[in-house]
Amino acid sequence: MKCKRCQIPAVVALPSHHTAFCKDCFLVFARRLVERAIKEHAMFTFDDRILVAISGGKDSLALSWQLKDLGYNIEGLHIDLGIPESSPIARAYAERFCTVSEIPLHVIETAKLGLAMCDVKRRVKRPICSVCGQTKRYLFNKFAQENGFTVLATGHNLDDETSRLFANVMRWDVEFLSDQGPVMHAEKGFAKKVKPLFRLTEFETANLCFLAGIDYGYAPCPYSSKASFPIYKNLLADLEDIQPGRKIRFYDGFLKDGRQGFAPRGETSVDIQPCTTCGYPTSAGECGYCRLTALMNDEG
């Protein structure tokens, strides 16, 4: 198979795009998908201070590399979750990448906050993935707000976004469907959040890392075996094999024609107020982070 752009032998075949590329042309292709996402959805400009959530995995490192290469003003934030089997590995990859790439990296250690996830898992009755996600969202948002960042960027790819959309549709979760998309605007104490990789699949971000020479970590969380998203990812992957391009059409169709049907209407919208303890925006009086902190501090 030959590269569509330059006709030399291709190294990456992309059935969903009915094309294939050599190394250099694939990197141009990926770059243009990111630029398209940023421009079409007005994610940020070169004047913004962008905080990138860096886990140490392929997606967050691919995003950081691409934004740095495009000339945006970025810094990274890594949250060390205190999971012995995976956190040291993820942190090492994040720190090494940012050192080589000359990207300032900030690190928050949940253990120092009394919230190491290995300890939290023993105390909470809720699924640990839900608690972990809530904690990370809180810390990312708080850090961005307190340190003058105008945008928070995450490495969610097309597989992540379609899996989440599929899961929300299966539950008809109107609240989540109403705000799902590549951009969440700053409001009521929430920082602006963007997902510049939403047009690239997991396969494409992995190839971007390989071809760009990005050394990323793969240290799966030992607590994620019961997570539901992999189920939806696998179902959509099977569908994509049969109907290449189905995932991006599903997501683009939702953004164009479906999302407005779930927009909050008057009194049905969720009432967001500052947390009574820390001021973080919440709909529950006291936010989930503060309730978790209180639980972990309760010796009983």
N, C-alpha and C positions, 0 to 999 in steps of 0.2 A: 504494500500500500504506500502511496506517495503523499507527501504533505500537500494540502490543498493550496497553500500560499506560494510555496517555492519549488514544489515538485521533486524535492529530494526525498529519500526514504523517510517515512514517518516513524515516530517512536511512540505516539499515543493515538489510539483510535477512539473516537467519540460518537458512538451510534446515535445518541440523542440529538446531536447536531449534524448528523449525516456527513461527518468529516473526519480528518486525521491530520496531525501536525508533527513536524520535526520539533526538536527541543526549543530552538529559538522562537519559532512561530507559535508554539504552544504558550510560551511565556507572554508573548504579545497578546494572544487570545485571552488568557486569564486576566492580564492587566486591563484589557478593554472591557471585560465583563465587570470588573470592580469599578472602573471609571464610569461605566454606564449606570451602575447601581447608585453610585454617589450623585451623579448628575440628575438622573431621572427623579430621584426622591429627595433632592436638596439636603443631603445628609450633613454636609459641612463644607467649609471653605478653607483656604490656606491661612486665614486669619484665626481659625479656631484652635483652642488648646484641646487636644484629643487624648483621652485616657483610654488605653487599650487593655481589656481584661486578658491577661496572659496566663494560661494554665500550664504551658510547657508542651502541649500537644500540637498536632500538625495544623489545626485550623487557626488557633490564636497566633502561632508563629508565622504562618503564611500571611495572615492579615497584617501583622506588624511589619513583616518584610516588605509587603506590597505598599503599605502606606508610607513607610520610610523611603522606599524607592521612588514614590510619586512626589516626595518632597513635603509631606504634611508634618505639622508640629505635633509629635506624639511622645507620650511617656507610657510606661507599662505599670500595671498593678497585678501582683501575684498574691493569691491568698493561699497560705500554707494551712491545709486543713487538719494537720496533725494525725494523719492516718499512716501508721508505721510502714505498711506494705507498699504505699504508692506515693505519699507526699514528698519524701526526700528525693525521689527520682524526678518527679515533675518539677520541683523547685530547682534542681540542678540544671535541667535542660533550659528552663526559663532564664536563669541567671547567666548561663554560658552564652545563650543566644543574644541576650541583650548586651552583654559585654562586647562580644564580637561585632554586633551591629551598631554599637554606640547609641543605644536607646536607654534613657534613664529608667530604672526599674525600682518600684516601691514594693515592699513585702509586708503583708499583715499576717501574723501568726495567730491562728485562732486559739492555740494552746495558752498563749499569754493572756487571752481574754476569758479563759476558763471554759472554752468551747471547742476543745479538740474533738473531732468527730468520732474518734474511737470511744471517748468518754460519753459523748452525747448519745451515741447509739445504745449504750447500756441503760440510759435513764429515760429516754422518750418512748412513748408508745406508738407514735406516728411513724410512717415509713421514713427511714433515714434520708433517702434521696430528696424528699420534700423539705425536710428540715435543713439539709445542707444547701439546697438551692435557695431557700429563703434567706439563710444566713449570708450567702455570697452576694445575693442581690442587695441586701441591706448594706454590707460593707463596701461594695463597689459604689453604690449611690452616695453613701455618706462621704467616702473619700473624695469622690468627684466634686460634690457640693462644697466641701470644706476647703478644697485646695484650688479652687478657681478654674476647674476644667469646664469647658462649655459643651463637651460631647463625651459620651461613654460609648466606645465601640466594642462589640463582641464578635467572636469568630463563628457565629452560627452559619452553617452552610445550608444548601437547598434540602439535603436529606433531613437535617434537623427541623427546618421550618415546615416541610411537608408532613413530617411525622407528627409534629405538634398540631398542625392544622387537622390532619386526619383524626387524631385522638380527640380533639375538641369537637369535631363534627360528630363523631361516634357518640359522644356524650351530650351533644347539642348544648355545649357550655357557652351560653350567650355572652357572659361577661368576658371570657377570654377571647372569643371570636371577634368581639367588638373592637379590641385593641391589637389584634395580631397583625403584624406587618413588619417591614424592614426598618421602620422609624416609629419611635414613640417620643412625642414632643415633650419638652420640659414643661411641667405644670404641677402645682400643688405640692412642691417639695421634691418632686422627682426630677433627676437630671435627664437631659435628652439622650436617648439610647438609639444606636443605629447598628445595622448588620450588613456591612458592605460586601460580604461573601455570599449573600443569599442566592445569587444566580449560579454559583459554582457547587457542584456535587462534592461529596466526600472523596470520591475517586479523583476528581479534578484537583482538589486541594492537596491530596497526597502526591499527585504527580507534580504539582507546582513545587512542593517541598523537595521532592527527589531531584527534579531538574534544576532547581535553583541552588541545590546543595545545602538545604536547611536541615540541620540535625535535630529531629524532634523526638520527644519521649513517648513511649507507649507503655504506660503503667496503669492498666485498668483498675478502677476502684474495686476493692474486694466486697464492697457493700451493694454493688449495682446489679447483682444477679437477678433481683426481683423487680427491677425497673420495667415499666410497661413500654417505653418508647422503642426499645429494640424490636419489639414485636411488630409495631407499625412500620418501622424502618424495613424490616425483612419483607413484609407484605408489599410495600411500595417498590422495593427492589425487584421482587418477582414480577410485578406489573410492568416496571420499566424495562425488564428484559424482553417482555412480550410486545410492549408498545413503547419504543424508545422516544423520549421527549415528553412522556405523560406527566412526570413530576413538575416540570417547569410550567406546563400548560395548566395543570391543576392549581398551582400557586398563583400564577399570573391571572388566571380566571377569577380566583377568589378576590385578589386585590382590585381587579377592574369591575367585576359585576356582583360579587357576593358580600364583601365586607360591609358595605353600606346598609345591608339589610339587618345587621346586628348592632348598628350604632345605638347608643343609649338614647332613650326618649323620655325627656322630662323627669318625672318622679321615679322612673325605673332605673335611673343612673345611680351608681354607687356613691354614697356620700363619703368623701375623703376628708379626714380631719387630722391634725397633728397628734401623735402619740402622747398620752398623758404623762409618760415618763421621760421620753427622749426627744419628742418633737417630730419623729419620723412620720411621714404620711401613712395613714392606716384607716381602715373602716371599722376597726374593732375596739376603739378606746385606747387600749394598750397594744402596741405592735407585737408581732410574733417574735421578734428578736428579743425584746425586753421580757416577754413571758418565758422564753427559753433561758435567758440569763438568770431570771429569778428561780426557775426550776433547778438549774445547775448549782445555784448558790444555796439552795435549800438542803441542809444537811439531813433532813428527814427523808 
